[in-house]
Amino acid sequence: MTIKDWPVQERPREKLLRSGAKSLSDAELLAIFLRTGIRGTSALDLARELLHKFGGLRPLLAAERKDFCAMPGLGDAKYCQLQAILEMAHRHLGESLAKGDVLTSPEATRQYLRSRLQSYLHEVFACLFLDNRHRVIAFEELFQGTIDGASVYPREVLRRCLHHNAAAVIFAHNHPSGVAEPSNADERITLRLKEALALVDIRVLDHIIVGDGQSVSLAERGLL
């Protein structure tokens, strides 16, 4: 039975139009993206199979092109569609954030950083560069790999701050484990960066640790 044969109230697209996207499960959202299934398998059943094989929505969205396209019902066209959707979401959140002071919209800031970092399966250290009114100048991913004193270089961070003429920064990095709790290494590198940037009057406003659907602020924890 195809989705078209289901009762109207059970179809994902009609459910979205009736109750909004937040009412849909991961599988239902993915089914709308897929649009069609494959022979003998509806779009929703295919979505469930894909989520099971990849281990959830986050690893599916972060999958490499070759792994994504190797799955039944997917391919280069779907991969391009997905990347376009993800980039539009990033830009939408980024434009919303850039319109005001990040300190007056902390949830928008966290939402943006989660959207940029939580899908990565490896650690990425990034920075929001801000002007003297705490408006966003730029967002950059600066380092990849294990975030500790050996892999985050204060000199490079300072160079990028000066390049953007930043007056303040917010650091962020993800924990691929999904657990947003800051480590001792996170605290140490934050203090090193804060001390280095203080020499040129650049303020470190926060360091956000991004987990799976959650985030932790070192400033709120009193660690800055």
C-alpha positions in Angstrom: 0.0 0.0 0.0 1.4 3.4 -0.9 0.9 6.6 1.2 -1.7 7.8 -1.3 -3.9 4.8 -0.2 -3.7 5.8 3.5 -6.5 7.8 5.3 -5.9 11.5 4.6 -5.4 12.3 8.3 -2.5 9.8 8.5 -0.5 11.1 5.5 2.7 13.0 6.5 2.1 15.9 4.1 -1.5 16.4 5.1 -0.5 16.1 8.8 2.1 18.8 8.4 -0.4 21.1 6.7 -2.9 20.5 9.4 -0.7 20.5 12.6 2.6 22.0 11.5 6.1 20.4 10.9 6.8 20.0 14.7 4.0 17.4 14.9 5.8 15.0 12.6 8.2 12.3 13.5 11.7 12.1 12.0 10.5 9.4 9.7 7.5 11.5 8.5 9.7 14.5 7.9 12.1 12.4 5.9 9.3 10.8 3.9 8.1 14.2 2.8 11.7 15.0 1.7 12.0 11.7 -0.2 8.5 12.2 -1.8 8.4 8.6 -3.2 9.5 5.2 -2.0 11.0 2.3 -4.0 9.3 -0.7 -5.5 7.4 -2.5 -2.7 8.3 0.1 -0.1 6.4 3.3 0.7 8.3 6.6 1.3 7.6 6.4 5.0 8.9 2.8 5.3 11.9 3.7 3.3 12.5 6.7 5.7 12.3 4.4 8.7 14.8 2.0 7.0 17.2 4.8 6.3 17.0 6.2 9.9 17.7 2.7 11.2 20.7 2.1 8.9 22.3 5.5 9.6 21.4 5.4 13.3 19.1 8.5 13.3 18.5 11.8 11.6 21.7 13.5 12.7 24.1 11.0 11.1 21.9 10.7 8.0 22.1 14.5 7.5 25.8 14.5 8.1 26.6 11.5 5.9 29.3 11.7 3.2 28.0 11.9 -0.3 29.2 8.4 -1.3 27.5 6.8 1.8 24.3 8.8 1.3 24.0 8.1 -2.5 24.8 4.4 -2.0 21.4 3.8 -0.2 18.3 2.7 -2.1 16.0 5.6 -3.1 18.8 8.2 -2.7 21.3 9.6 -5.1 23.1 12.7 -6.3 19.8 14.6 -6.9 18.6 13.9 -3.3 22.0 14.7 -1.9 22.0 18.1 -3.6 18.5 18.8 -2.4 19.4 18.0 1.1 22.6 20.1 1.1 20.6 23.0 -0.3 17.9 22.7 2.4 20.6 22.5 5.2 22.4 25.6 3.8 19.1 27.6 3.5 18.4 26.7 7.2 21.9 27.9 8.2 21.5 31.2 6.3 18.0 31.8 7.6 19.2 31.5 11.2 22.3 33.4 10.5 20.4 36.4 9.0 18.0 36.4 11.9 20.9 36.5 14.3 22.8 39.2 12.5 20.0 41.7 12.7 20.4 42.3 16.5 22.6 42.1 19.5 23.4 38.4 20.2 23.2 39.1 24.0 19.5 40.1 23.6 18.7 36.9 21.7 20.7 34.1 23.4 18.3 31.4 22.2 18.7 32.4 18.6 22.5 32.3 19.1 22.3 28.8 20.5 19.9 27.7 17.8 22.2 28.9 15.1 25.3 27.3 16.6 23.5 24.0 17.1 22.3 24.1 13.5 25.9 24.6 12.3 27.7 22.2 14.5 25.6 19.4 16.0 25.5 17.3 12.8 29.2 16.8 12.6 30.6 13.4 13.6 33.9 14.9 14.5 34.7 17.9 16.7 34.7 21.3 15.1 35.7 24.5 16.9 34.1 27.7 15.6 33.8 31.3 16.4 31.2 34.1 16.0 33.0 37.4 15.5 31.1 40.4 16.8 31.3 44.2 16.5 31.3 46.6 19.5 27.5 46.4 19.6 27.7 42.6 19.7 26.2 42.2 16.2 27.5 39.3 14.2 30.3 40.1 11.7 31.1 36.5 10.6 31.0 32.9 11.6 34.0 30.7 10.9 34.9 27.1 11.6 38.5 27.3 12.7 39.7 23.9 13.8 38.8 20.2 13.5 39.6 17.2 15.6 40.0 16.8 19.3 39.5 20.1 21.0 42.3 20.6 23.5 45.3 22.8 24.0 47.3 21.1 21.2 44.7 21.6 18.5 43.2 25.1 19.1 45.8 27.8 18.4 45.3 31.2 20.2 47.6 32.8 17.6 45.3 31.7 14.7 42.2 32.8 16.7 43.8 36.2 17.3 44.7 36.5 13.6 41.1 35.9 12.5 39.8 38.3 15.1 42.0 41.1 13.8 41.1 40.2 10.2 37.4 40.8 11.1 38.2 43.8 13.4 36.1 42.0 16.0 35.5 43.6 19.4 34.1 40.4 21.0 33.7 36.7 20.2 31.6 33.7 21.1 33.3 30.4 20.8 31.5 27.1 20.1 32.3 23.5 19.5 30.4 20.3 19.3 30.7 17.0 21.2 30.0 14.2 18.7 29.0 12.0 21.6 25.9 14.1 22.0 26.7 15.0 25.6 27.1 18.8 26.0 28.8 18.7 29.3 32.1 20.8 29.2 35.4 18.9 29.9 38.4 20.2 31.8 40.1 20.6 28.4 37.2 22.8 27.2 37.6 25.0 30.3 41.4 25.3 30.0 41.4 26.3 26.3 38.7 28.8 26.9 40.8 30.5 29.6 43.9 30.5 27.4 42.0 32.1 24.6 40.4 34.7 26.9 43.8 35.7 28.3 45.3 35.9 24.8 42.5 38.1 23.4 42.4 40.3 26.4 45.8 41.6 25.5 44.2 43.3 22.4 41.0 44.2 24.2 38.8 41.6 22.5 36.2 40.2 24.9 35.2 36.5 25.1 31.5 36.6 25.8 30.9 32.8 25.9 31.9 29.4 24.8 28.9 27.2 23.8 29.3 23.4 23.9 26.9 21.8 21.4 25.5 18.3 22.0 22.7 16.4 20.5 19.7 18.8 20.6 21.2 20.6 23.6 23.9 23.1 24.5 25.8 24.4 27.5 27.1 27.9 28.1 30.4 28.2 30.0 29.4 31.8 30.8 26.2 30.7 32.5 28.2 28.1 34.4 30.5 30.9 35.7 33.5 29.5 33.9 34.5 32.7 32.1 
